[in-house]
Amino acid sequence: MPRSHLPYTSEFWQQMTDLVRSGRDPRELPREFEPSGQTICDWVAQADRDDGWRTDGMTSAERVDLPQLRREIKRLREGREILSKVAAWFAWEIDAVPPKSTRWSR
């Protein structure tokens, strides 16, 4: 069973990133520190995205905004659907839309 631990602090994350950027090998850092080499590489890649050096994924700010934007899109789609149904109802009420059984004559 994997070890469980508290999440790493942003200061620790930044320290590991700085060590790798200063020339340390991320595969050697787990000997001194707890996170795996792959975790440290992931942190460095995310820091590179946040700093604009990489464009192969989302920045941390985008990851924070994404759930809020998805909720807003859902709310807007629901509102649009309601408005569409209300508009159709009003059009039917004022006879702007002929019943389906009526044939148009030329």
N, C-alpha and C positions, 0 to 999 in steps of 0.2 A: 504494500500500500504506500502511495507517495506521501512524503512529508508535507504537512500543512504548515503554513507560516502566515504572518501578517503581510499585507501588500507592501511592496517596497516604497519608500518615500521618494518624492520627486527629486530630492537632493541626492539620494543614493543613485537613482537612475541617471542624473546629470553627471555624477562623479564617474560612473562606469563609462558613460559616453565620452567624457573628457579624457579618460585614460586610453581608450581606443583611438581617439583622434590624435593623441599625443604620440602614438606609435606602438602601444601595447597590443599584443595579440589577444583577441577576445577568447580564443580557445585556451589560453593560459590563465586568464583571470579567475576561472572557477576554483583554481587551487588556493587562491587567497580569499576569495569571496564566495558566497553561496550560489548565486544564480548560474545557470548553465551557460556555456559559450553561445549556444543558439539564442538564448534569451537576450544576452548582451548584444549579439548581432542584430536582433530584432529591434532593440532599443536604439541602437545607432542608426539603423535604417529609418526608424520613425523620426528621430531627431533630424536626420538629413531631409526628410519630407517637410518637417515643420520649418526648417531653415531655408527651404526652397532649392536645395541641392539635388533633390530627386522629385520626379513627377509620376512615379509608378503606383501611387496609392493616395489615400486621403490623409490630410493633415489632422492633427489632434483636434483642432478647432472644428474642422468639418465633421469629424466623428461625433463631437458633442452636439452640433447643430442638426445632424441627420434625423434623429428621432423626432425632434420638434417639427422639422419641416415635413416629415411623413404624416404626423398628426394633423398639421395644417392643411396639407393636400387632401387628406381624407375628409376633413370638415368642409373644405371648399367643394369637393365633389358631391357630398351629401346636400349641401346648400343648392348647388346647381341642379341636382335631381329634383329637389323639392320645388324650386322655381319653375322647372320645366313642367312638372305635373300641375302646378297652380295655373300656369299660362294656358295649358291645354284645357283645364277645367273651365277657366273664364271664357276661352274661345268657344267651347261647347255651350256654355250658358247663354252667350249672346248670339248664338246661331251663326258664328263666323265660320264654323266648320260644318259642312253638311254631314248628315248621318251616312254611314258606310253603305247602306242599302239603296241610297239615291243614285240614279244614273244621270250623268251629265249628258245633255243633248247638244248637238252641234248646230 
